[in-house]
Amino acid sequence: MKPTTLSLALLMATTALAAPMSVMAQDATATTQSDVVPEVTDSAEEPITEVTVKGKFVPNSMRRTAEVTAIMTSEDLKRTGDDSAATALTRVTGLSLVEGRFVYVRGLGERYSSALLNGSPLPSPEPLQRVVPLDLFPSSILSRLSVQKTHSAELWAEFGGGVVDLKTVTTPAEPFLSLSLSTGGNTETTGQHAFTHYGSDSDGLGFDDGTRKLPLRLRQAIATGKQVTQGNFTDLELQKIGQDFVNAPLNLIQETDTLPANFSFNVVGGRSFDVATGELGVIGLVDFSNSWKVRNGIQQTAVNDLDKLAVYDDYEYETSENNVSLNGLFGLGYRMDKHSVQWTNLFIRNTTKRTQVREGSDGANGDERRREQTGWYERQLFSTQLNGTSDLTDKLSLNWRASYAQTERDVPYEKSITYGVGLEGRWYHDASRYRNRTDFSELNDKVKSAGASLDYDFSLGEGRDGTLTGGFDILENKRDSWTRQFSFLTPNNTLPTPVQYTRVDFLLSDFNISPDRLVLTEVTGGDGAAAYEGGLFVNAAFAKVDVEIIPLVRLAAGLRFESAKQRITAINLFTSGATPTPIQPLKEEYVLPSATVTWNFADDMQVRGGISKTIGRPQFRELAPQVYLDPEQDRLFVGNPYLTDTEITNFDARYEWYYDAGQYITAGLFYKDIEKPVEAVILDTGSGEGQQSYINAPKATLMGLEFDYKGEFDSPVEGAWFASKKWLVAANYTWTDSEVQAKSGDVVYTAANQGQPTPATNYIIDGSRLQGQSEHVANLQFGWNDVEAKSQATLLLTYVSERVSARGKPGYPDYIQEPGAMLDFTYRKGFDAFGQELNFGVEIRNLLGTEYEEYQERNGRVNINNYDIGQSVSVSLSTQF
């Protein structure tokens, strides 16, 4: 991208201004200075007895930004009852949820959006994404969610669909203490059949008691820098290392028909104190939950059969997950006349204990197989932030922030063992044709960031004012990841037949781990395939002006300069072997213009138009050549070090009518021109499954329209029950269309072809949709609020149409995911008991019984992954002192 793109932004801004300026010129004789009243702040010193307003009646939450923005307040979060930021954001226009963790904005994947915590960027504990999964953030820690859909200069350049800013609860004006308890279940899970494994004594609290610690002898062997195999270690050494592995608690799978109900509790409190010449506030929060999820589903892979698809692999599986979450927040805030500072510390820990049994036919080998898997996945995030503001003069103010955040993902003893059908239909494992694996992996991701800006307020006279802003941002994001993989193999197929039919804890017992039966062998990939380090370093400066250039017309325009370096270094874990091929770092500098014009042409109406240039960067895992098995999708992934940045030109227009307090109608259009979008593809590895990787498609476009409505009205029905009801109707709809272009002569660069040009049409069908883009996304809320009866009820309907989850391997159709419609119901009721006001809540999720569906289709359907979600019910009780 060249700095000359500024001329494009200025041209569009001038064009957008032409219409309102001509109207204002025609109406200039009718507009006087008395018609326009400056904005009145909440701290106005003089009483106002009469105000005449023309074209200024727009709610404060929208007046504070010149951009297209959607906001969910704490009241909205309470009404929907969503337990995490991820699910809450599905209620926002144009947003959809993928894998229950990542938010897609306007059909663009998570790589095109960013998440901030109180304005600061966050690291991710996910191997496949740099953006933090939003299911980590419980709604209890949040005071507000905002989604900005048009770019402005003070935001990071990585912006495609939008930026999500999570605002945590802050120090209170009044002291309070709130307690909440809840329990619930799911029709597919609670009290139903499930496979589980023991693990350790403290698993129910989300912490391992040391059972899964990397064995001492294995740590010592790894420290030598040698691959743990014969030739590097003696038979006796390998035997002792193998016997150190934990066996029965992690290998032996058990069955149960009585999975317990889900449980959670939340405690939050705070107060303020007068200290010196200011006010010191403190707030603390602890949140704990323990929940279960069972999936009974189908996994298939496809093979071409003349003009249709046929099933290649065909499996049925049952997976159980025990998810334990422990979260804490501690904040301090200090305010005085012209200065304020807030210190926020957030700790989030989520563990998943996973057990899966899969049985079915294997296409490559033509036999029946059973696979048992167990795993323990720890995800942890810690963030500490300092934010401050200072009024330096009446017109000059300083805003600053500094943040450090770290995420960790630790997966010890990720186990897998495959069986075949033997004598009398019994399952057996020979450690030769049917393999076993024990993996250990860790990921650490750290982000340091800081920024500051100066705001200068000025006046143009006639009630028109503006703000000139200049500032800088710096970011340092470092990540390291490694995986060690081991198998117990039998030399020359010498495992005795009776042993092959024994239970897994007997099969892998110390007695059978010996040089003539089962030998521990490290199968970790060498030459940088199993470990990497990544870094992203960004320095940015920006300038922006936000001014009412003529009466009722506001211009927010700016420039952002970013200089960034992104690197990936593949690491050879062994002292022997080839040095990994260096991966060329991505070094880019961008000058990114943005402009948004707002015309407040009526008392309660306005229109906006915006244009901006932004970028998208490949994520670390998408660049790393390491092969990774994602247990969530049960799919192999491999990175592509030849990916480059994506460049995006954004156009937006929106009409807004705020016809009453908290009520509105908006309608908008958007268009995006995307150069080199990153798309997920399935590589043909010669087997049915293949591997998922990534490429830069040549080009894509995306366009759409949005509609959003929120209205409240008195009950149209008379009667005692209806009289006090205030009814709510909220609806939004987004239509999106996209097109990926791959013409004859266009090329892509893949790791499989070692960075040599490959015809783009091998992987992309010209005119196909962008990966992750749904044509229709809609939400409907209908309910009532009764202040007198202290009750509230809401029906919430969300619909997301089908989308491409991954490109099919050459010659195959794309993977299609069909989210469908989800209908939820929430109810709240306040009452007095034991001299205390209590609040009772009920939430019912997925009333329509929608299933998860991912498939390929060509004159026949192959189910890639299908399972029942079930209906969930939870009840809660809370109080505030």
Order of alpha helices (4+ residues) and beta strands (2+ residues): alpha-alpha-beta-alpha-alpha-beta-beta-beta-beta-beta-beta-beta-beta-alpha-alpha-alpha-beta-beta-beta-beta-beta-beta-beta-beta-beta-beta-alpha-alpha-beta-beta-beta-beta-beta-alpha-beta-beta-beta-beta-beta-beta-beta-alpha-beta-beta-beta-beta-beta-beta-beta-beta-beta-beta-beta-beta
